[in-house]
Amino acid sequence: MKNVNFNFGARLSRRALLRGAGVSLGLPFLDAMTPAFSAAADTKNAKRFVGISLALGLHNPNLVPEGQGRNYTPSRYLKQLSDLRNDFTIVSGSSHPGVTGGHTAEGSIFSGCPNLRGATSRNTISLDQLMAKHLGHETRFPSMVLSTANQTSPSYTENGSMIPAENNAVRLFTKLFVNDTPAEQDRQAELIRRGHSVMDVVGAEARALQREVGAGDRDKLDAWFTSVRELEQRLVANEEWIRLPKPAVSMKPPTQIPRDNEAAVERIFLDIIHLALATDSTRFVTLHVTGNNVSGIEGVDESYHGLSHHGMDEEKLAQLSRVEEALIGEWGQFLRKLKTDSLLDETMVLMTSNLGNASSHDNKNMPVMLAGGGFRHGQHLAFDQKNNYPLPNLYLSTLQRLGLEEDKFATSTSTMTGLESV
């Protein structure tokens, strides 16, 4: 084997590898790696991420405050969050470059993948799933993908496949906190073992195929084979969790879901998410708020979707405002619970939507509020309403806040300007 000389005076990446004879061996953490991470070692990294996406956006004139920086004047929607002012940042004038198509851009909320109207393109991995890929193995559930009404979600795998959302709060609570019978544990373990054996077979076929294709295709197969190995590791980890008892919580399982009040449904899911984080059952969650029935909210007698297409009608806007105030109010209550349990500083909580103006199906000027995670909040980051700032820059900031060595996400150009850690 050829001698390899390392300059340990230089900054050595934590991902540094020894390569030889076709084998890559990851190095343990070495002293030579310390200079590259000494600055970050003094900073408390975030550990969790919760992404809440609204299928029908938010009415920006009621959301975006007057002024910018730390001296902004709260908007109608933000007044109810005055006690949390220093715990969140509101961003205006941002969107995903190259993403259009109104409702069809829903799949790009957390992936930032360009999706031009009339064009066909495969989606890319969503923010939450990239986080779970690297860090999700540390908890029973690597991630949770949820929806208040249907199974569509903005969470996508590395190969661009949508992850169907869990939309049943009772079933979600059971999965998290109700122990399975021994028979059910055996059944789950057997399913995992079958899946693991399938991965072994596929892996053997991939290796055989690699010997028959050109260099370019071998690189593609190698990347794919790597993802297969990662899936195998996740399957094994899941099998180990099956036999461990689930955490006991004081909350009773939900029995009735108020299907005429989308804000109340959001509250039920957020209560369960809060417990999932508090028990460290998972650390990466998305919740897609998609329900259409809001007549249970006082003063509202139309459907949510109908109100979102207000056309600046005063009565529709008045009712829409009540709905959106209620949805943001539940987000605020969720933050208060995390803060009470000392979880907010270690949990990034993002609320956004692919629609900046649902009435005109405009994907520009997306509503964006980021709370927690150890950032220096209490500000309004106001970017250009006509020439929007790339929202993927914020996503890159969240990845780095988790300690991931990413230098780009989707169409990002840098980390987010003005968003600093404490």
Stockholm file with secondary structure:
# STOCKHOLM 1.0

chainA/1-422         MKNVNFNFGARLSRRALLRGAGVSLGLPFLDAMTPAFSAAADTKNAKRFVGISLALGLHNPNLVPEGQGRNYTPSRYLKQLSDLRNDFTIVSGSSHPGVTGGHTAEGSIFSGCPNLRGATSRNTISLDQLMAKHLGHETRFPSMVLSTANQTSPSYTENGSMIPAENNAVRLFTKLFVNDTPAEQDRQAELIRRGHSVMDVVGAEARALQREVGAGDRDKLDAWFTSVRELEQRLVANEEWIRLPKPAVSMKPPTQIPRDNEAAVERIFLDIIHLALATDSTRFVTLHVTGNNVSGIEGVDESYHGLSHHGMDEEKLAQLSRVEEALIGEWGQFLRKLKTDSLLDETMVLMTSNLGNASSHDNKNMPVMLAGGGFRHGQHLAFDQKNNYPLPNLYLSTLQRLGLEEDKFATSTSTMTGLESV
#=GR chainA/1-422 SS CCCCCCCTTSCCCTTCEEEETTEEEECCCCGGGHHHHHHHHTSCCCCEEEEEEETTCCCHHHHSCBSCBTTCBCCTTTGGGGGGGGGEEEEESEECTTBCSGGGGGGGTTTCCCBCTTCCCCCCCCHHHHHHHHHGGGSSSSCEEEESSSSCCSCBCTTSCBCCCBCCHHHHHHHHHSCCCHHHHHHHHHHHHHHHHHHHHHHHHHHHHHTTSCHHHHHHHHHHHHHHHHHHHHHHHHHHHHTSCCCCCSSCCCCCCCTTCHHHHHHHHHHHHHHHHHTTSCSEEEEEECCCCCTTSTTCCSCHHHHHSCTTCHHHHHHHHHHHHHHHHHHHHHHHHHHHTTCGGGEEEEEECSCSBTTTTBCSSCCEEEEETTBCCSEEEECCSSSCEETHHHHHHHHHHTTCCCSCCTTCCSSCTTCCBC
#=GC SS_cons         CCCCCCCTTSCCCTTCEEEETTEEEECCCCGGGHHHHHHHHTSCCCCEEEEEEETTCCCHHHHSCBSCBTTCBCCTTTGGGGGGGGGEEEEESEECTTBCSGGGGGGGTTTCCCBCTTCCCCCCCCHHHHHHHHHGGGSSSSCEEEESSSSCCSCBCTTSCBCCCBCCHHHHHHHHHSCCCHHHHHHHHHHHHHHHHHHHHHHHHHHHHHTTSCHHHHHHHHHHHHHHHHHHHHHHHHHHHHTSCCCCCSSCCCCCCCTTCHHHHHHHHHHHHHHHHHTTSCSEEEEEECCCCCTTSTTCCSCHHHHHSCTTCHHHHHHHHHHHHHHHHHHHHHHHHHHHTTCGGGEEEEEECSCSBTTTTBCSSCCEEEEETTBCCSEEEECCSSSCEETHHHHHHHHHHTTCCCSCCTTCCSSCTTCCBC
//
